[in-house]
Each structure stands twice: as structure tokens, then as C-alpha cells.
Amino acid sequence: MTDALIKSLLVLADVVEARDPYTGGHVWRVSQFSKLLAIKMGLSEKEAVQISLGGYVHDLGKVAIPDNILLKEGKLTSSEYAVMKTHPAIGKKLINAHPLSEIVCKVIIEHHERLDGKGYPFGLKDEEISLAAKIVSVADMLDALTSARPYRREMTLEKALQIIESGVGTQFDSKMIDHICELGRDGDISHIVGHSAEEIPLVTCPVCGPVIAVQRTTRTGENVFCRACKGKFILHQKDDTFEAEMVSKTDNPVDLQSDLNSTAIDDLMKEFAGGFD
């Protein structure tokens, strides 16, 4: 029964992610960063796994954010940002009736809080914020910086960690940042950055920038499609990733439909086994 309940949460999170062509694999990466950081901090495997689940569902409330705000390419206006800031509370409301709500609700509602009290939705400070939410907040920021967005390209891991370090004492706990930086320097998170699941590299559209989903079984010569610019591309193997070459355009809705990250879900179900007993 627990396996079915966990999978239901993962699928819900993927439904949200399927709306945005720029965030492919975001929740998987946040989940993985969170687990590694939790273990690095000395938490038990069970605690780390549960925090990892929270990381996967942290953005659940974005399902209620209108497309014109969620997918906007430019800077949000103050009124649009106010709407965006409702997603943690919406996520908590959506999850309240779920049997596993108690495990993930703190992460969902608190992952945008800050040590200095300038976060949202409650303006919590330091010890008022749960440890799980603090961990996922770091992981969320790390992935936001190392992933492409409509308004900018992805940053290098080194640059992203420098920016995160600048938030020590105001946004993030110093010991936590020391740990994530050490993980970065030691190469322990490089297999997560730029991937949508284990051993599945992200392929970005060379025309407009969003993520193009590929599967673990994808091979060179296969065709993929960009949901943003409607381009049809052929993939060429390059080292351990692919480069996409545009060959035409398509208006076929079947070609442009989004896929759930089923590979990541299957992998996580194995990873989570025994972590919720």
C-alpha cells in the first residue's frame, strides 16, 4: 500500500512539471540533491529518503498557477509574483488529505522561507523553518541556477555554488552550504546536474532553449520534438549526451505532447523501498 501511495505523489509532481518545457527533470534533480545533502549532514538513510520525497513534490502547488505567469519569459510584475508566491500554500492544501501528507507538507509549505525572515509565505526565521525545508531550499536554488530558463542560459556548477555561498546567513545555513559546496567540489553531484534521471542527460533545444525529453533507451538518429518552438530534431550522440539538429517543424499535437518522467519515478520507487516503514 505504501508503494502505491508514494507513487501517487511522484506522479502528481510530474503532472505539474509536464506543463513547463523548461523544467524537465527539475523535481528529480532537487530530490537527488536533497538526499545527498541530507546524508552529507549526517542524517539517517530513512530521513534522507523522506526528505528526498519532499524534494520531488515541493512544487506541487504550481499546478494552480496560470500559464501566463508560470511560463512567462520575462520578469514577473509585482502582482504576478504575488500569485506565484501562493504555490506553497496551494501545494499544502492539495496534499492535506493524502496519507503521506505529514512527511512532505513542511517541505511544500516552507521551501521558500529564509533564515532572515524575508521568505514566504509566513516569513519564518532560522529555527522556525524545518530542517527538511532548509535542505530542499538549497537543492531548489542549486538546480534553478544550473538549469536553463526562458530568460537565461544555465550557469556552471562553480558559478552557481558561488551565488549560493553569497546567501549564507541570510537565505541559507552556513554549515549546509559548506556541505553542498564540498559535494560540488568532490564531483559527487555532477551526475545529477544536467540530467532528468540517472544516466539520462538533458537535451536542450538549440533554437529556443527548453529541455527536450529523452529516454534511457534513446539512441543516435532518433527524432525528438520541442514543445516550445515546435521544432523536429534528429539526435546525434556526443560523448555521454546528445546534440539536436533541427530538420523541420511540426504542428502535430501527438508529437508535441509532454511525457511523464516515468524512468525517474521507477528509479525512485526502488530507492524509496523501505524508507517509509
Summary of the structure (lengths in Angstrom):
residues: 277
radius of gyration: 18.2
end to end distance: 11.1
largest distance: 54.1
contacts: 893
relative contact order: 0.15
helix: 47%
strand: 13%
